[in-house]
């Protein structure tokens, strides 16, 4: 069976997706590539299909544009997990291992399926990446958890590291079931959380605190993925809520991080390393303006 990399896109033009497409192509990855498309133009879908990407769309208008009627409380962050589950459950081709990523702020530096942790996944296992900070120390995450599931649930997870929902991997059956579990867990939360985002990441982290996910999901903060939004480098640039608070208090912020995670860009190759290990997947690279500029130029045709 082939491996699969899958994402979800809505109201993106091709230039917004191009770094994801081009960077993945350059890794030499030859497995399946699927994008679930909500509202995307025919021109964009044609260009993606020319790149060997399968487009899974719900409806098309008379001009061939992908369209999706949204309810008033639609949340892409939540609905994507139901639709990925639906696609995987009903698709004729079945897959071995799957990686789901955000699209607009993700690039690939190496084929992630060659990573040791991906190669050694067992039948019932998934893989998630740490943001390297605890809920009680990250303002956005803390607000997101409290607004999603209330202070009582927050109190049970506040000492836990935050694991990002923007990149999740796993063996096919385990990954498929985790997607549905995340979607169903979001059922008791607001679709759009005051303060930003959806409840999907909070739902993932609540599940990670419970069995069977407590034992069956591998946590990584290594070379598989770097969630750069909470890195010391992003905070130093003033990015996001955590950057606004700690930009001028970097020593204090450094002490909040769970472990040392130094990011550096090689001057000759423009590749990014964490603790001197090449990172397979870069997420939230746009939180670092200078690196964002370089990456946006690098992964174009």
Beta strands, then each sheet from edge to edge (+ up, - down):
strand 1: 4-9
strand 2: 32-37
strand 3: 54-57
strand 4: 59-60
strand 5: 66-67
strand 6: 97-101
strand 7: 106-108
strand 8: 126-134
strand 9: 161-171
strand 10: 217-220
strand 11: 225-227
strand 12: 263-265
strand 13: 272-274
strand 14: 277-278
strand 15: 281-283
sheet 1: 3+ 2+ 1+ 6+ 9- 8+ 10+
sheet 2: 4+ 5-
sheet 3: 7+ 15- 11-
sheet 4: 12+ 13- 14+
end
